Amino acid sequence: MKNYFLFILCFVSIKINAQTTAADSLVQIGEYQKAIETYQLDDDSDFKVARVYAQMGDVYAALDSYQKGFKIDSLSVQPRIEYARLALGNNDPVTAFNSLTSLLNDYPNNASYHYYMGKAHEDLSNDDAAISAFTKAVSLNSSYRAARVELVKILIKKRKFSEAIQNAQPALEIHSDDIKVNSLIAQAYLGAKRYDKAIEHFELLFSLGYDTEFNRKNLAWSYFYNGQWQLAIDNYELYNRDYEEGNSLVHFVMSQAYLKLGKLKLAQDYIERSIAFKTPELHQEYLQLAAVYARQEDYKNAFYATKKAKQEKKDSDFIGYQYALSGDYYFADKSKKLELYEEFIKQYPESSFQELANARAKDLRREIFLAAKK
């Protein structure tokens, strides 16, 4: 009798194994529904059914199958991490967090579990906890690229640029041509205003064939702030040609670069283009146009450009003072000059330019008085 029961158990085991093998073969050829039906002949196949549903993209059925499986076996590690990852992909970070918390209690030094916990924290808008989790992951496995990339991204988001640079560099020591990491470290150097280093990495990205709108604009920007005016202009020209011809800010910066180079006609041309493209606030552009005119000693047009700037931003005491100053250069009539300064003194009583304006108004009144005595 004992041998008979052993025979029955062996027979059942062989039958179940045969069913499992057949179902596995069906999964391999993409016959997912047939595989599920075959797996379901075995009462202990919920996790395998869940994986098939996940491959089919039926996330809710997969999660439901995992939950059924956990009622029978709540300790198996692989299904628990699969469940957490599936929940993350389904925008359910709370479920993922709970599953990962259990895993980390059991396996506190598993870098992958810390990485996925970081992703859960990110989805829960807990950036500081995410940074801690990603940092732990790379401390446990320094070559964990995915964790390092996420860590650098979130540090840039938090404007912790020096830390982002520090954490990106080890990845480049492993693979110096890593496009993603080079892109991130370029952004970090840009944020840190280390424009020479930003240029180095943006140029490398272009040499690797990674020509994007973002990279071209920020390479030009870096050249401008690194004092390489012509290279800034050259890259902005490429940006205008390949991506966006009507970007007002780009034309504004190009005007500034041409002014730095002493190419006044081009500086005027590009600031006028910027004005044509920009709406509705144009005060910066009109001030730049006034600066170009002033460099050409065209004080009449400098005055009227400043007047336009003042009309665009009436509450700016800086522009108000520039308006009075430009009128001082333009008008020969001292009474007209005085009128502009008195208008400024009255309109901006709290301005830091009050002392300068009052001093100039006092001088003009004396000059007008002395002229009248003659």
Disulfide bonds with the S-S distance in Angstrom:
none
